[in-house]
Structure formats: structure tokens, C-alpha cells
Amino acid sequence: MATSHFLAAAAATSSSSAAFRPPLRFLSLPPPSLTLSRRRPFPVVRAADADAKETTKPKVPENAPAAGSSFNQLLGIKGAKQEDNIWKIRLQLTKPVTWPPLVWGVLCGAAASGNFHWTVEDVAKSIVCMLMSGPCLTGYTQTINDWYDRDIDAINEPYRPIPSGAISENEVITQIWVLLLAGLGLGALLDVWAGHDFPIIFYLALGGSLLSYIYSAPPLKLKQNGWIGNFALGASYIGLPWWAGQALFGTLTPDIVVLTTLYSIAGLGIAIVNDFKSIEGDRTLGLQSLPVAFGMETAKWICVGAIDITQLSVAAYLLSTGKLYYALALVGLTIPQVILQFQYFLKDPVKYDVKYQASAQPFFVFGLLVTALATSH
């Protein structure tokens, strides 16, 4: 279910934390109330020490860029304006720009179930599921990813909130716990609301959360391996939210498992897009992202191949099940993506990554909906 991320994303590249203090241990973290009572040294984070009874105001980095976009800051993307408002900084860490795929995945799952109706109750259920998948669990995923990426961000994007010291480590840890517990709580609520004998949505949320953790955190740190990490990311952004939406209104079926697994391969390709901008830091820290392992030219073609071949394979699957018009619609939505890949991404994946994703991904997500509608008939 959309829960991890669900995981995510659009998501930043990882890093080795060996040069810093021992990494945060997910299962042994003290409760937020205890964590807030002390500060631990961290060479990159420059948050000011404060008395436990005093409020520490986040500081803007002294060497921050002069210009930046407030819009980018609220979305959590590059080119963000430097902020000292703690709530804007907290929102930035959750990267709202990464929420829509999860929200859309829930919508696709609901559509694929064939049991969603435009009633007040069904709409309310879907909204709660979207809140669980997007702001809560994807926000958790992005925040914990930034926490474990603080050393690589100090190389690639030193003005991000954590490496710059705009938010303290205690505040980050508190945010991680609050978002995680809120997401799991909403998952449990949805199971009760749907009358499930087995709490499937809660366990999807829990599984996605654990996947998010091992994606970012040592010792497993899946993102250190370009193939495994990016596939896990794709599954979290496509498979899990779809399963959650479908489980909320119906039951999961074998054809849905096949289709979402295929689409997770496409998600792998989309995840690679974000690796190009971090190639310098990844190489410095010995991380085997695909652009580092294969070079930029080869990685570009692996990326677009995973995206395009997956969608054409799904179209072939729909055709084999007698869904001719849905198959043709999916092919029609894939063609503009190929054109935009040649126009932007294959020319310069670093310079045009945002422009490519903004222009091509809407066709991809509409293809997901076409597939969901095809399976509901």
C-alpha cells in the first residue's frame, strides 16, 4: 500500500555515514519526549545548543544562496528559498512534490477494485487513505531519507535543512516518529472502517515503513545498490499505494500483483532519473547508483528502457486479455513520453531532469489509471 512511501522518491540518493557518529537505530530510538531532552554532536548539522527550557529558533545558513523560490521550498525541491520558519522547514523535509504518485496510486487501486462509488463514505475513506500514503508515510520516508543522507547532502546540496543546521537533529527525529505513528494509526483506522477481519492495510503500511527504513538506513541501506534500491523505491511508489486502495474497497487479485510488479520496474527507471544529479556525491562516498556503476550514457538508456518497455509489456498483457482499447490507449500515452525523453532527458539528464519529469510523468500516471480501469472490467 501506499505507505512507505510510501516510500519514497522521487527521493534523494544515499550516502555512507561512516564519517559521522553512529547512525540512528530505528527500533531502538527513544520516544520523542526523551529524545528532545538532549542533543548529540553531529559535525555537519550546526544547530545551536539551547537550554532544555528554551526554544531554539532555526537559523538560516550563513552562506546560503541569495536567491531561491518560496514555491520550491514548500514543495521540497531544488532551488528552494532559505527559511527560518520551522513549520515551512518541516514541510520541506516531507517533500510534498513526491506525494501525488502515492495519492494517484490509491486512486488507481480504488478504481481497479470495481467497488468504489461516489458516496460520501467512500470518498472519505479514499481521502484518509491518501493522507496515510502521502503526507504521513511518504513524509516519513522522505524525512528519514534526508536524515541518513545528511552527509551526502552536505556535498551535493549543502543548503538543505539538515546539513545546513536550519533544523536541529532532535526536531528531525521527532518529525520521523510523529509521521510514522500517524500513518500506522490511519492504516489501523481504515481496517476498522472497512470491516476487515485481517488488518491488511495496517500491515501494508507497516511493511512499507520498514521498507522505507532499510532503504535509507544502515546496515542494509538498499539504496547503496542501484538495482535493488531503485526497484524497492518503485514498488513503494506504485505497488503499495495501489494495493492499499484496492484492499480498502475490494480484494487483491493475481493480475493486479503481476501488473503492479511490472509497473514497479518502470518505477525503477523513474527513480534512476533522480540519481544523475547526485552522481558526484555518490562517487565520492562509494555508492553504486546506476549512473556511477555504468556511467551516465549507459544509465540514461537503462532508465528510459525500464520505463518504456514496462509500459509496452503491460499494454501487451492487456491485449492478451482482450482489452484492445485499453492497450491502445496505454500505447498512445507511452509515445509522448518517448518523444520527451529524446527532447530533454537523453540530451542532458542533469540539466533537464525536472523539466522532463514534469512533462512526461503525467502521461505515465494516466497510463496507470488506464490499466486500473482495464482490470476493473
C-alpha positions as CSV (number, residue, x, y, z in Angstrom):
1,M,0.0,0.0,0.0
2,A,1.0,3.4,-0.3
3,T,2.7,3.5,2.8
4,S,6.0,3.8,3.0
5,H,6.4,5.9,0.8
6,F,5.4,5.1,0.9
7,L,8.5,5.2,0.4
8,A,9.9,7.1,-1.4
9,A,11.4,9.2,-4.5
10,A,11.4,10.9,-6.0
11,A,13.9,10.6,-3.5
12,A,17.4,11.6,-2.8
13,T,20.5,9.5,-3.2
14,S,22.1,7.8,-0.2
15,S,25.4,8.0,1.5
16,S,27.7,6.3,3.8
17,S,27.5,7.6,7.3
18,A,30.8,6.1,8.4
19,A,32.4,9.5,8.8
20,F,29.9,10.6,11.3
21,R,28.6,9.4,14.7
22,P,26.9,6.0,14.9
23,P,23.6,6.0,12.8
24,L,20.2,6.3,14.3
25,R,18.8,2.9,15.2
26,F,15.2,2.7,14.1
27,L,14.0,0.1,16.5
28,S,15.9,1.4,19.5
29,L,15.1,5.1,19.2
30,P,13.9,6.6,22.5
31,P,10.5,8.1,22.4
32,P,10.3,11.7,21.1
33,S,9.8,13.0,24.6
34,L,13.1,11.6,25.7
35,T,14.9,12.4,22.5
36,L,14.1,16.1,22.9
37,S,15.8,16.3,26.2
38,R,19.3,16.1,24.8
39,R,21.4,17.0,21.8
40,R,24.1,14.8,20.3
41,P,27.0,16.2,18.4
42,F,26.9,15.9,14.6
43,P,29.7,17.6,12.6
44,V,27.5,18.6,9.7
45,V,24.4,19.8,11.5
46,R,25.1,23.2,13.0
47,A,22.0,23.6,15.1
48,A,22.7,25.8,18.2
49,D,22.7,24.2,21.6
50,A,20.0,25.5,23.8
51,D,18.8,25.0,27.4
52,A,16.1,22.4,27.6
53,K,13.6,25.1,28.7
54,E,14.4,27.5,25.9
55,T,13.0,27.5,22.3
56,T,15.7,27.2,19.7
57,K,14.9,29.2,16.5
58,P,16.2,27.5,13.3
59,K,18.9,29.5,11.6
60,V,19.4,30.2,8.0
61,P,22.9,29.1,6.8
62,E,25.3,32.0,6.7
63,N,26.5,31.1,3.2
64,A,23.0,30.3,1.8
65,P,22.4,31.4,-1.8
66,A,21.0,34.9,-2.2
67,A,18.1,33.8,-4.4
68,G,15.6,31.0,-4.0
69,S,12.0,30.1,-4.7
70,S,9.4,30.0,-1.9
71,F,7.4,27.7,-4.1
72,N,10.3,25.3,-4.5
73,Q,10.9,25.4,-0.7
74,L,7.3,24.4,0.1
75,L,7.4,21.5,-2.5
76,G,10.8,20.3,-1.2
77,I,12.7,20.5,-4.4
78,K,16.0,22.1,-5.6
79,G,16.2,25.9,-5.8
80,A,14.4,26.4,-2.5
81,K,14.4,29.7,-0.6
82,Q,16.2,29.6,2.7
83,E,13.7,29.7,5.5
84,D,13.8,30.1,9.3
85,N,10.1,29.3,9.8
86,I,10.3,25.8,11.5
87,W,6.9,24.7,10.0
88,K,7.9,25.6,6.5
89,I,11.2,23.7,7.1
90,R,9.3,20.7,8.4
91,L,7.0,20.7,5.3
92,Q,10.1,21.0,3.0
93,L,11.6,17.8,4.6
94,T,8.4,15.8,3.7
95,K,8.9,16.8,0.0
96,P,5.2,17.4,-1.0
97,V,6.2,17.1,-4.6
98,T,6.6,13.4,-4.0
99,W,3.1,12.9,-2.6
100,P,1.0,12.9,-5.9
101,P,2.2,9.5,-7.2
102,L,1.1,7.9,-3.9
103,V,-2.2,9.6,-3.9
104,W,-2.7,8.6,-7.5
105,G,-1.8,5.0,-6.6
106,V,-4.6,4.9,-4.1
107,L,-7.0,6.2,-6.7
108,C,-5.8,3.5,-9.2
109,G,-6.3,0.8,-6.6
110,A,-9.8,2.1,-5.8
111,A,-10.7,2.1,-9.5
112,A,-9.2,-1.4,-10.0
113,S,-11.4,-2.8,-7.2
114,G,-14.6,-2.0,-9.2
115,N,-16.3,-1.3,-5.8
116,F,-15.6,2.4,-5.4
117,H,-18.8,4.6,-5.5
118,W,-19.1,8.3,-5.4
119,T,-20.7,8.3,-1.9
120,V,-19.7,10.5,1.0
121,E,-18.3,7.5,2.9
122,D,-16.3,6.1,0.0
123,V,-14.8,9.5,-0.8
124,A,-14.0,10.0,2.9
125,K,-12.3,6.6,3.1
126,S,-10.2,7.3,0.0
127,I,-9.1,10.7,1.4
128,V,-8.0,9.2,4.6
129,C,-6.0,6.5,2.7
130,M,-4.4,9.3,0.6
131,L,-3.4,11.1,3.8
132,M,-1.9,8.0,5.1
133,S,0.0,7.3,1.9
134,G,1.1,10.8,1.1
135,P,1.7,13.4,3.8
136,C,2.2,10.8,6.6
137,L,4.1,7.8,5.3
138,T,5.7,9.4,2.3
139,G,6.6,12.4,4.5
140,Y,8.1,9.9,7.0
141,T,10.0,8.2,4.2
142,Q,11.4,11.5,2.8
143,T,12.4,12.8,6.3
144,I,14.2,9.6,7.3
145,N,15.9,9.5,3.9
146,D,17.2,13.1,4.4
147,W,18.3,12.2,7.9
148,Y,20.5,9.3,6.7
149,D,21.6,11.3,3.6
150,R,22.8,14.3,5.6
151,D,26.5,13.6,4.8
152,I,25.9,13.3,1.1
153,D,23.6,16.3,1.0
154,A,26.5,18.2,2.6
155,I,28.4,17.5,-0.6
156,N,25.6,17.8,-3.2
157,E,23.1,20.2,-1.6
158,P,24.7,21.8,1.5
159,Y,21.8,24.3,1.9
160,R,19.2,21.6,2.6
161,P,17.6,21.9,6.1
162,I,19.5,19.2,7.9
163,P,23.2,19.7,6.7
164,S,22.8,23.5,6.9
165,G,21.5,23.4,10.5
166,A,18.2,25.1,9.7
167,I,16.5,22.4,11.8
168,S,18.0,20.5,14.8
169,E,18.5,16.8,14.9
170,N,16.1,16.4,17.8
171,E,13.4,18.1,15.8
172,V,14.0,15.8,12.8
173,I,13.8,12.7,15.0
174,T,10.5,13.9,16.5
175,Q,9.1,14.5,13.0
176,I,10.1,11.0,11.9
177,W,8.2,9.4,14.8
178,V,5.1,11.6,14.5
179,L,4.7,10.9,10.8
180,L,5.3,7.2,11.2
181,L,2.8,6.7,14.1
182,A,0.2,8.9,12.4
183,G,0.5,6.8,9.2
184,L,0.2,3.5,11.1
185,G,-2.7,4.8,13.1
186,L,-4.6,5.8,10.0
187,G,-3.9,2.4,8.5
188,A,-5.5,0.7,11.5
189,L,-8.4,3.1,11.4
190,L,-9.1,2.2,7.7
191,D,-9.1,-1.5,8.5
192,V,-11.8,-1.0,11.2
193,W,-13.7,1.3,8.9
194,A,-13.7,-1.2,6.1
195,G,-14.6,-4.1,8.4
196,H,-11.6,-6.2,7.7
197,D,-11.1,-9.4,9.7
198,F,-7.4,-9.2,8.9
199,P,-5.8,-5.7,9.2
200,I,-4.3,-5.8,5.7
201,I,-4.0,-2.0,5.3
202,F,-2.2,-1.7,8.6
203,Y,0.3,-4.4,7.6
204,L,0.8,-2.8,4.2
205,A,1.6,0.4,6.0
206,L,3.9,-1.3,8.4
207,G,5.7,-3.2,5.6
208,G,6.1,-0.1,3.6
209,S,7.5,1.8,6.6
210,L,10.1,-0.9,7.2
211,L,11.0,-1.0,3.6
212,S,11.5,2.8,3.7
213,Y,13.7,2.4,6.7
214,I,16.0,-0.3,5.3
215,Y,16.1,1.6,2.0
216,S,17.8,4.6,3.8
217,A,19.4,3.2,6.9
218,P,22.4,1.0,7.6
219,P,23.3,-1.8,7.8
220,L,21.1,-2.8,4.8
221,K,20.7,0.6,3.2
222,L,19.2,-0.8,0.0
223,K,19.8,2.5,-1.9
224,Q,23.5,1.6,-2.0
225,N,22.7,-0.9,-4.7
226,G,21.2,0.9,-7.7
227,W,19.2,-2.1,-8.9
228,I,17.7,-3.3,-5.6
229,G,17.2,0.2,-4.1
230,N,15.5,1.7,-7.1
231,F,13.2,-1.3,-7.5
232,A,12.2,-1.0,-3.8
233,L,11.5,2.6,-4.4
234,G,9.4,1.9,-7.5
235,A,7.4,-0.8,-5.6
236,S,6.8,1.6,-2.8
237,Y,5.5,4.4,-5.0
238,I,3.4,2.3,-7.3
239,G,2.6,-1.1,-5.9
240,L,2.0,-0.4,-2.2
241,P,-0.5,2.5,-2.6
242,W,-2.3,0.6,-5.3
243,W,-2.7,-2.4,-3.1
244,A,-3.9,-0.2,-0.2
245,G,-6.6,1.4,-2.3
246,Q,-7.7,-1.9,-3.8
247,A,-7.8,-3.6,-0.4
248,L,-9.8,-0.8,1.1
249,F,-12.6,-1.3,-1.4
250,G,-12.2,-4.8,-2.6
251,T,-9.6,-7.7,-2.7
252,L,-6.2,-8.1,-4.3
253,T,-6.1,-10.4,-7.3
254,P,-3.2,-12.2,-9.1
255,D,-3.5,-10.0,-12.2
256,I,-3.0,-6.9,-10.0
257,V,0.1,-8.4,-8.4
258,V,1.5,-9.1,-11.9
259,L,0.7,-5.6,-13.2
260,T,2.0,-3.7,-10.2
261,T,5.2,-5.7,-10.2
262,L,5.7,-4.8,-13.9
263,Y,5.0,-1.1,-13.1
264,S,7.5,-1.3,-10.2
265,I,10.2,-1.9,-12.9
266,A,9.0,1.3,-14.6
267,G,9.3,2.9,-11.1
268,L,12.9,1.7,-11.0
269,G,13.5,3.7,-14.2
270,I,11.9,6.8,-12.8
271,A,14.0,6.5,-9.6
272,I,17.2,6.5,-11.7
273,V,16.3,9.9,-13.0
274,N,17.0,11.3,-9.5
275,D,20.4,9.6,-9.3
276,F,22.1,11.7,-12.0
277,K,22.1,14.9,-10.0
278,S,23.8,13.2,-7.1
279,I,26.5,11.4,-9.1
280,E,29.3,13.5,-7.6
281,G,28.4,12.8,-4.0
282,D,27.7,9.1,-4.7
283,R,31.0,8.6,-6.4
284,T,32.8,10.4,-3.6
285,L,31.2,8.1,-1.0
286,G,31.5,4.9,-3.0
287,L,27.7,4.4,-3.6
288,Q,26.8,2.2,-6.5
289,S,24.0,4.1,-8.1
290,L,23.5,3.1,-11.7
291,P,25.0,6.3,-13.2
292,V,28.1,5.7,-11.0
293,A,28.2,1.9,-11.9
294,F,27.6,2.2,-15.6
295,G,28.4,5.8,-16.5
296,M,25.9,8.5,-17.5
297,E,25.4,7.4,-21.1
298,T,24.6,3.7,-20.3
299,A,22.5,4.7,-17.3
300,K,20.3,7.0,-19.4
301,W,19.3,4.2,-21.7
302,I,18.7,1.8,-18.8
303,C,16.4,4.4,-17.3
304,V,14.3,5.1,-20.4
305,G,14.3,1.4,-21.3
306,A,12.8,0.4,-18.0
307,I,10.1,3.0,-18.3
308,D,9.1,2.3,-21.9
309,I,9.5,-1.4,-22.1
310,T,7.4,-1.9,-19.0
311,Q,4.5,0.1,-20.3
312,L,4.6,-1.7,-23.6
313,S,4.7,-5.0,-21.8
314,V,1.6,-4.0,-19.8
315,A,-0.1,-3.0,-23.0
316,A,0.7,-6.4,-24.4
317,Y,-0.7,-8.1,-21.3
318,L,-4.0,-6.1,-21.6
319,L,-4.2,-7.0,-25.3
320,S,-3.7,-10.7,-24.4
321,T,-6.7,-10.5,-22.0
322,G,-9.0,-8.9,-24.7
323,K,-8.6,-5.3,-23.6
324,L,-7.8,-3.9,-27.0
325,Y,-8.9,-0.3,-26.5
326,Y,-7.2,0.0,-23.1
327,A,-4.0,-1.5,-24.7
328,L,-4.1,1.1,-27.5
329,A,-4.7,3.9,-25.0
330,L,-1.7,2.9,-23.0
331,V,0.5,2.8,-26.1
332,G,-0.8,6.2,-27.0
333,L,0.2,7.6,-23.6
334,T,3.7,6.0,-23.9
335,I,4.5,7.7,-27.3
336,P,4.7,11.3,-25.9
337,Q,7.0,10.0,-23.1
338,V,9.4,8.6,-25.6
339,I,9.4,11.9,-27.5
340,L,10.1,13.9,-24.3
341,Q,12.9,11.5,-23.4
342,F,14.7,12.4,-26.6
343,Q,13.8,16.1,-26.3
344,Y,15.0,16.5,-22.7
345,F,16.3,13.6,-20.7
346,L,18.6,11.9,-23.2
347,K,20.2,15.3,-24.1
348,D,21.1,16.2,-20.5
349,P,19.7,14.2,-17.6
350,V,21.1,16.7,-15.0
351,K,20.0,19.9,-16.7
352,Y,16.6,18.7,-17.8
353,D,15.6,16.3,-15.0
354,V,12.9,18.5,-13.5
355,K,11.5,19.6,-16.9
356,Y,11.5,16.0,-18.2
357,Q,9.7,14.7,-15.2
358,A,7.1,17.5,-15.1
359,S,6.3,17.0,-18.8
360,A,6.5,13.2,-19.1
361,Q,5.2,11.8,-15.8
362,P,1.6,13.0,-16.3
363,F,1.3,10.6,-19.3
364,F,2.8,7.8,-17.1
365,V,0.3,8.3,-14.3
366,F,-2.6,8.5,-16.7
367,G,-1.4,5.2,-18.1
368,L,-1.6,3.7,-14.6
369,L,-5.2,4.8,-14.4
370,V,-6.0,3.3,-17.8
371,T,-4.5,0.0,-16.6
372,A,-6.5,0.2,-13.3
373,L,-9.8,0.8,-15.2
374,A,-9.0,-2.1,-17.6
375,T,-8.6,-4.6,-14.7
376,S,-11.9,-3.4,-13.1
377,H,-14.0,-4.6,-16.1
